[in-house]
Amino acid sequence: MIRLTCRRLVLAIATVASACAARPNIPDRATGLLRDAPEGEAALLLVSGDRVLTAAVPIGRSALPPPVRVAIDAVAPDGDETFCGLEWGTRGPGYRIEKRYVQDGVEDVRSTLIREDGVVLERAHSLAIGDVPKEILAAAMQVGPDVRRVMIVSGPEQEEYWHCEVGDRIGRTYRVRVGLNGRIVEVRRRVLATVEI
């Protein structure tokens, strides 16, 4: 995912050069929202080759439709909101809300994608590293030794895959998708870039 803060982006991409050379496929509405995003708010982009697969643009909680507010309060009540935005991606358009919880010094992160009518399209939550199955950690550590965060991701019906944030020995960050069977499905590098809209 790309995080845009004050026009600075952190990208999880396959190839930066080819993505920059091609015309992006972000909906016009997303481009407009990116242009008008408040400074200091993060946007999320997932780029593969010459395509933008996912774009999430910050909009603020006040812009959430009432059914989305009801749904997020039901599936992820309370917590500190770290991102609230409109997202276009493989699951279709929806509202991405990310929250952080800390209890007894242990951090829990939750991410939810909700359709405009309140249907939950995706939800994910982090686990303490000690609670992650050994085969998932072993797969993530094939990419780098520093497993920073592991989340289990569910679609509308069931758990689908694990998402791991991993650092390598020279400080690079990767997003590693691991199947429920413990096999690596996808590895994406997160890099810093500057984007002008």
Backbone bond lengths (Angstrom), bond angles and torsions (degrees), N, CA, C in turn:
res aa  C-N    CA-C-N  psi(-1)  N-CA   C-N-CA  omega(-1)  CA-C   N-CA-C  phi
1 M - - - 1.437 - - 1.519 108.59 -
2 I 1.288 117.07 151.14 1.452 122.07 177.01 1.510 107.82 -100.52
3 R 1.303 117.10 134.48 1.452 120.71 174.20 1.513 107.53 -112.15
4 L 1.331 116.51 119.57 1.457 122.48 179.91 1.519 107.99 -103.80
5 T 1.308 117.23 119.30 1.445 121.79 175.51 1.518 107.41 -131.87
6 C 1.321 116.32 119.68 1.469 120.84 -176.45 1.522 110.77 50.40
7 R 1.306 115.74 48.27 1.447 124.51 178.88 1.532 113.28 68.12
8 R 1.331 117.76 15.44 1.469 122.13 175.31 1.519 107.70 -107.46
9 L 1.323 116.62 137.58 1.452 120.34 -176.95 1.514 111.51 -120.74
10 V 1.335 116.17 142.47 1.452 121.75 167.79 1.523 105.31 -109.87
11 L 1.336 117.52 116.32 1.454 123.06 -171.16 1.512 112.30 -104.98
12 A 1.322 116.14 140.01 1.457 121.07 165.55 1.514 104.63 -109.49
13 I 1.318 117.10 101.48 1.453 119.73 -171.04 1.515 111.47 -135.91
14 A 1.320 115.15 161.35 1.454 120.64 175.12 1.518 109.80 -84.43
15 T 1.319 117.97 -49.04 1.461 122.20 -179.70 1.511 109.67 -144.32
16 V 1.330 117.63 114.28 1.460 121.09 -178.63 1.515 110.88 -66.27
17 A 1.314 117.83 -45.89 1.466 120.69 -173.66 1.520 112.22 -59.87
18 S 1.320 117.54 -46.74 1.461 118.61 -178.09 1.514 111.00 -69.19
19 A 1.321 117.93 -31.43 1.456 120.41 178.85 1.525 110.86 -68.39
20 C 1.319 116.65 -36.68 1.457 119.73 -179.47 1.525 111.63 -72.81
21 A 1.326 117.91 -29.54 1.453 121.06 -176.73 1.521 112.52 -79.38
22 A 1.322 117.66 -24.18 1.458 121.29 -175.39 1.525 111.20 -94.01
23 R 1.332 115.87 159.17 1.457 120.72 174.16 1.523 108.63 -76.02
24 P 1.344 118.33 127.01 1.452 120.22 179.92 1.518 111.41 -70.94
25 N 1.323 116.28 157.15 1.449 121.24 -179.69 1.525 111.24 -107.96
26 I 1.328 117.43 35.51 1.453 122.08 177.88 1.525 108.09 -76.22
27 P 1.335 117.96 135.02 1.467 119.39 176.60 1.527 111.33 -58.40
28 D 1.343 116.54 149.09 1.468 121.13 -179.82 1.524 111.91 -53.83
29 R 1.337 116.06 -37.79 1.462 119.40 -179.14 1.526 110.86 -62.57
30 A 1.339 116.90 -39.32 1.466 120.27 179.16 1.517 110.68 -65.66
31 T 1.324 116.65 -41.46 1.465 120.33 179.11 1.523 110.52 -61.44
32 G 1.341 116.25 -42.86 1.464 119.97 177.91 1.517 112.15 -63.90
33 L 1.340 116.18 -42.44 1.462 119.52 178.53 1.527 111.38 -65.39
34 L 1.341 116.98 -38.33 1.469 120.07 175.97 1.522 110.81 -60.46
35 R 1.316 115.68 -43.80 1.460 120.82 -179.05 1.525 110.88 -61.32
36 D 1.333 116.88 -36.42 1.461 121.38 -176.12 1.529 113.79 -96.76
37 A 1.333 117.55 2.12 1.472 120.77 -177.82 1.521 110.30 -60.16
38 P 1.326 116.56 139.51 1.465 119.40 178.14 1.525 111.23 -65.10
39 E 1.317 115.73 145.94 1.468 120.33 176.50 1.524 109.09 -59.92
40 G 1.307 115.83 142.15 1.453 120.91 178.38 1.513 114.22 86.73
41 E 1.321 118.46 -7.48 1.462 122.01 176.41 1.521 108.85 -92.64
42 A 1.311 117.31 141.51 1.464 121.96 -176.45 1.519 111.26 -91.68
43 A 1.325 116.69 137.00 1.461 122.58 169.13 1.527 106.97 -106.80
44 L 1.321 117.02 153.30 1.458 121.73 -178.68 1.518 109.19 -118.84
45 L 1.320 117.09 130.07 1.462 122.28 176.50 1.524 108.95 -133.98
46 L 1.315 116.22 141.67 1.457 122.22 173.95 1.522 106.75 -121.29
47 V 1.329 116.10 118.00 1.460 122.59 -174.13 1.522 109.27 -116.23
48 S 1.336 116.25 137.01 1.457 121.44 174.84 1.517 108.06 -137.15
49 G 1.332 116.19 118.73 1.462 119.41 -178.18 1.509 110.16 59.48
50 D 1.340 116.95 -121.53 1.458 120.08 -178.10 1.531 112.20 -103.24
51 R 1.331 117.74 19.12 1.470 120.24 -177.13 1.528 111.59 -125.89
52 V 1.317 114.57 141.40 1.455 120.94 169.34 1.521 105.73 -89.29
53 L 1.333 116.50 111.58 1.463 121.00 -176.79 1.518 112.37 -80.57
54 T 1.325 115.81 -34.93 1.460 121.22 -177.98 1.516 109.12 -143.41
55 A 1.322 116.17 138.04 1.463 122.28 173.32 1.518 107.61 -133.44
56 A 1.327 116.91 129.70 1.462 122.24 175.38 1.520 107.68 -129.88
57 V 1.322 115.50 122.53 1.465 121.93 -173.17 1.525 108.96 -116.12
58 P 1.345 117.94 131.65 1.464 119.74 -178.37 1.526 111.81 -63.57
59 I 1.343 115.15 138.24 1.465 119.66 178.52 1.522 112.26 -130.26
60 G 1.305 117.66 -18.68 1.462 120.38 -177.64 1.517 111.68 88.28
61 R 1.317 116.16 147.44 1.469 122.24 -174.56 1.526 112.56 -61.53
62 S 1.323 118.15 -32.25 1.468 120.52 -177.19 1.527 111.93 -64.54
63 A 1.336 118.05 -19.96 1.465 121.52 -179.82 1.530 112.99 -88.86
64 L 1.336 117.65 -2.20 1.466 119.96 179.62 1.527 110.81 -71.44
65 P 1.339 117.49 134.32 1.469 119.68 174.32 1.539 109.96 -63.56
66 P 1.340 118.08 150.31 1.469 120.57 -179.12 1.528 114.75 -52.09
67 P 1.362 120.90 -42.65 1.469 118.36 179.08 1.534 113.53 -62.23
68 V 1.332 117.11 -30.34 1.469 121.27 178.26 1.524 109.75 -71.18
69 R 1.325 116.58 -41.02 1.468 120.17 178.26 1.527 110.96 -61.47
70 V 1.328 116.27 -43.74 1.469 120.39 179.26 1.528 109.81 -62.17
71 A 1.344 116.91 -44.18 1.470 120.93 -178.07 1.521 111.64 -64.91
72 I 1.329 118.16 -45.33 1.468 119.54 -177.20 1.525 110.43 -67.54
73 D 1.323 117.47 -35.58 1.468 119.61 177.72 1.521 111.40 -67.90
74 A 1.339 116.91 -25.73 1.472 120.70 178.63 1.527 111.75 -80.79
75 V 1.347 117.78 -42.82 1.471 119.74 -174.39 1.527 113.51 -91.62
76 A 1.334 117.40 -24.33 1.470 120.71 179.24 1.526 109.24 -145.53
77 P 1.342 116.63 71.34 1.470 119.07 -178.90 1.522 111.59 -70.69
78 D 1.328 114.34 159.86 1.467 121.92 175.54 1.528 110.98 55.73
79 G 1.307 117.72 -145.94 1.464 121.98 -179.65 1.517 112.62 74.77
80 D 1.332 116.01 166.16 1.466 122.60 176.57 1.520 108.27 -95.16
81 E 1.314 116.51 118.14 1.461 121.09 -179.23 1.529 109.65 -73.09
82 T 1.347 116.64 123.60 1.459 120.81 -179.94 1.524 112.30 -106.17
83 F 1.341 117.01 -17.49 1.462 120.80 176.40 1.518 108.76 -156.88
84 C 1.326 115.50 138.93 1.460 122.08 174.82 1.522 106.00 -143.72
85 G 1.335 116.87 113.59 1.449 118.44 -175.01 1.511 113.48 -154.69
86 L 1.318 114.73 170.62 1.457 123.21 175.57 1.516 107.52 -94.82
87 E 1.338 117.09 128.28 1.470 121.69 -174.34 1.523 110.98 -122.37
88 W 1.324 115.48 141.12 1.455 123.90 171.35 1.516 106.27 -120.46
89 G 1.341 117.20 126.51 1.456 119.03 -178.02 1.509 112.12 -165.62
90 T 1.324 115.67 -161.57 1.465 121.64 -174.40 1.524 112.89 -65.40
91 R 1.322 117.89 -24.12 1.468 120.35 178.08 1.525 111.66 -90.22
92 G 1.326 117.13 1.17 1.461 121.09 -177.31 1.517 110.39 97.09
93 P 1.338 117.11 178.17 1.468 120.05 -178.72 1.522 111.40 -73.10
94 G 1.318 115.00 146.22 1.460 120.20 178.10 1.513 110.30 -172.87
95 Y 1.298 115.21 -175.02 1.463 122.13 -178.25 1.533 108.34 -110.76
96 R 1.330 115.90 122.24 1.469 122.42 -179.26 1.524 108.28 -96.53
97 I 1.320 116.15 122.40 1.450 121.55 176.72 1.517 107.64 -124.55
98 E 1.329 115.87 127.12 1.460 121.42 178.01 1.520 108.60 -118.21
99 K 1.330 115.70 136.07 1.460 121.01 -179.00 1.523 110.47 -132.61
100 R 1.320 114.43 153.69 1.463 122.18 179.42 1.523 108.32 -121.94
101 Y 1.318 115.11 135.43 1.459 122.04 178.12 1.522 107.97 -125.51
102 V 1.319 116.61 142.64 1.464 120.88 173.89 1.516 107.58 -131.22
103 Q 1.339 115.57 123.50 1.457 120.91 177.68 1.519 108.55 -136.01
104 D 1.309 115.74 124.63 1.468 122.01 -178.62 1.528 110.94 54.38
105 G 1.331 116.46 38.59 1.457 121.67 177.73 1.516 115.29 77.72
106 V 1.342 117.42 2.25 1.463 121.42 -179.90 1.523 108.81 -103.77
107 E 1.340 116.01 128.22 1.459 121.24 -178.74 1.528 111.13 -91.15
108 D 1.320 115.67 138.64 1.458 123.30 174.82 1.527 106.98 -128.70
109 V 1.321 116.78 129.66 1.458 121.45 178.71 1.518 107.91 -114.42
110 R 1.325 116.12 136.10 1.463 121.10 177.68 1.517 109.56 -127.96
111 S 1.324 115.17 139.44 1.462 122.08 179.50 1.520 107.89 -131.08
112 T 1.331 116.25 131.83 1.453 121.11 -176.52 1.520 109.80 -134.58
113 L 1.331 116.33 136.96 1.465 122.80 174.14 1.517 107.37 -113.87
114 I 1.342 116.11 121.28 1.459 121.62 -174.26 1.523 109.81 -124.96
115 R 1.325 115.78 131.06 1.459 120.82 176.77 1.532 109.79 -69.59
116 E 1.319 116.99 160.54 1.461 122.31 -176.07 1.531 112.98 -56.52
117 D 1.337 117.06 -29.79 1.468 120.44 -179.43 1.533 112.94 -87.39
118 G 1.335 117.80 5.94 1.455 121.67 176.20 1.523 115.35 95.74
119 V 1.334 118.17 -0.21 1.461 121.61 178.14 1.533 109.21 -75.10
120 V 1.324 117.05 129.32 1.464 121.69 179.59 1.528 108.34 -80.72
121 L 1.343 116.34 117.84 1.464 122.23 -179.68 1.521 112.03 -89.58
122 E 1.339 116.24 -32.82 1.466 120.80 -177.25 1.511 108.93 -156.50
123 R 1.324 115.06 145.16 1.457 119.18 170.15 1.521 108.78 -145.51
124 A 1.312 114.55 148.27 1.461 120.27 -179.37 1.523 108.26 -142.86
125 H 1.318 116.16 149.80 1.458 120.20 174.53 1.516 108.94 -145.27
126 S 1.324 114.32 148.63 1.462 119.38 -178.90 1.521 110.25 -83.35
127 L 1.326 113.66 159.14 1.457 121.65 175.01 1.523 108.13 -124.38
128 A 1.310 115.87 150.45 1.462 119.45 171.21 1.526 107.62 -60.55
129 I 1.319 116.96 140.13 1.464 121.05 -176.26 1.534 111.14 -53.02
130 G 1.321 117.92 -37.16 1.461 121.29 179.53 1.524 113.83 -66.92
131 D 1.337 116.91 -17.77 1.469 121.23 -179.62 1.527 113.14 -96.00
132 V 1.326 117.15 -3.95 1.466 121.34 -178.44 1.524 108.85 -79.97
133 P 1.342 118.50 134.17 1.474 119.69 177.84 1.529 111.77 -54.16
134 K 1.319 116.57 141.28 1.467 121.81 -175.50 1.525 112.86 -58.56
135 E 1.339 117.73 -36.86 1.470 119.51 -178.86 1.528 111.80 -68.18
136 I 1.331 117.74 -27.98 1.472 121.21 177.62 1.525 109.17 -73.18
137 L 1.332 116.61 -44.82 1.472 120.46 177.09 1.523 110.93 -62.35
138 A 1.321 117.24 -42.18 1.469 120.90 -179.77 1.525 110.25 -61.50
139 A 1.320 117.55 -40.66 1.473 120.68 178.48 1.523 109.93 -64.93
140 A 1.337 117.60 -46.76 1.467 121.19 -179.49 1.524 111.35 -60.86
141 M 1.327 117.00 -37.34 1.461 121.13 -177.33 1.525 113.03 -74.06
142 Q 1.325 117.43 -8.17 1.465 119.37 171.23 1.528 110.47 -67.98
143 V 1.342 116.37 -23.38 1.466 121.65 -179.50 1.518 110.88 -90.41
144 G 1.323 118.05 -36.80 1.465 121.94 179.80 1.516 110.15 -170.35
145 P 1.333 117.54 156.97 1.461 120.81 -174.36 1.532 114.85 -80.25
146 D 1.338 117.75 -15.58 1.459 121.93 -173.84 1.530 110.35 -102.10
147 V 1.327 117.14 88.92 1.466 121.15 177.69 1.527 106.74 -84.14
148 R 1.336 115.38 109.09 1.463 121.29 -172.87 1.516 113.61 -89.62
149 R 1.316 116.59 -38.89 1.470 120.65 -178.45 1.520 108.97 -151.59
150 V 1.326 115.99 141.31 1.460 121.16 176.04 1.526 107.50 -130.54
151 M 1.333 115.30 130.50 1.465 121.46 179.23 1.522 109.12 -126.16
152 I 1.312 116.58 143.07 1.453 121.66 171.55 1.529 106.47 -96.69
153 V 1.330 116.29 130.10 1.460 121.89 -174.86 1.527 109.23 -110.80
154 S 1.323 116.00 129.35 1.462 122.45 178.79 1.519 109.78 -117.27
155 G 1.318 115.96 143.79 1.452 121.61 171.47 1.512 109.30 -88.10
156 P 1.336 117.60 -160.17 1.461 120.18 -178.54 1.532 113.75 -63.50
157 E 1.334 116.52 -26.63 1.466 119.80 -173.02 1.528 114.79 -110.25
158 Q 1.352 117.20 -38.12 1.465 118.95 -170.43 1.530 111.18 -158.83
159 E 1.341 115.06 170.44 1.465 120.45 175.09 1.518 108.81 -63.86
160 E 1.363 116.22 139.82 1.463 120.51 -175.14 1.525 113.96 -119.17
161 Y 1.334 117.60 -40.12 1.461 120.15 -177.72 1.522 109.90 -166.10
162 W 1.337 115.23 172.60 1.455 123.44 175.33 1.524 108.71 -105.90
163 H 1.318 115.96 142.20 1.462 121.55 174.82 1.523 107.45 -117.35
164 C 1.330 116.62 123.62 1.459 121.11 -177.61 1.521 110.02 -120.77
165 E 1.316 116.22 135.04 1.466 121.17 172.20 1.515 106.91 -100.57
166 V 1.334 115.64 121.96 1.462 121.46 -170.17 1.521 110.50 -130.06
167 G 1.334 116.91 138.87 1.457 122.04 173.57 1.512 110.05 -108.68
168 D 1.334 115.85 142.60 1.460 118.23 176.77 1.520 110.25 -95.68
169 R 1.330 116.97 -176.31 1.468 121.45 -173.56 1.523 113.88 -68.41
170 I 1.330 118.51 -17.99 1.470 119.65 -179.28 1.533 111.91 -110.89
171 G 1.333 116.21 17.90 1.459 120.34 170.82 1.519 116.87 92.49
172 R 1.326 118.41 1.19 1.462 119.83 178.35 1.528 109.61 -75.99
173 T 1.332 115.98 148.87 1.465 121.54 -179.24 1.520 109.96 -111.57
174 Y 1.329 115.50 138.48 1.463 121.77 179.66 1.527 109.63 -128.72
175 R 1.317 115.37 150.17 1.469 122.48 168.99 1.520 105.97 -106.93
176 V 1.305 115.97 119.47 1.462 121.69 -175.80 1.529 108.50 -114.33
177 R 1.332 115.69 122.52 1.465 120.21 174.87 1.518 107.73 -96.91
178 V 1.337 115.15 124.35 1.456 121.50 -178.44 1.531 107.83 -118.66
179 G 1.320 116.83 129.88 1.458 121.13 178.21 1.515 111.42 -66.84
180 L 1.312 115.53 164.85 1.467 120.38 178.67 1.523 111.38 -62.05
181 N 1.343 116.02 -20.66 1.472 121.41 179.04 1.530 112.87 -83.99
182 G 1.346 117.48 -0.76 1.461 120.91 178.24 1.512 114.58 88.91
183 R 1.323 118.49 8.20 1.464 121.51 178.63 1.528 110.73 -100.41
184 I 1.331 115.66 142.03 1.462 120.50 178.32 1.524 109.44 -68.62
185 V 1.325 115.34 129.30 1.460 122.49 178.95 1.521 110.28 -99.95
186 E 1.338 116.70 -37.60 1.463 120.66 -173.11 1.523 109.41 -158.68
187 V 1.336 115.92 143.20 1.455 122.28 174.61 1.524 107.25 -129.70
188 R 1.328 116.08 127.48 1.471 121.37 178.08 1.520 109.39 -128.36
189 R 1.294 115.60 138.16 1.464 122.29 178.65 1.516 108.90 -88.97
190 R 1.307 116.80 139.84 1.456 122.87 174.90 1.526 107.74 -102.02
191 V 1.331 116.60 120.61 1.465 120.62 -178.62 1.518 110.26 -129.60
192 L 1.319 116.33 160.89 1.447 122.60 179.18 1.517 109.47 -90.77
193 A 1.326 117.09 135.19 1.463 121.89 178.36 1.516 108.64 -146.11
194 T 1.311 116.18 164.29 1.461 121.95 175.25 1.526 107.92 -115.72
195 V 1.324 115.95 132.10 1.462 121.23 -179.22 1.508 109.01 -125.63
196 E 1.287 117.16 134.98 1.457 122.55 174.84 1.512 109.04 -113.92
197 I 1.320 117.11 132.21 1.461 122.57 -178.37 1.519 108.73 -104.11
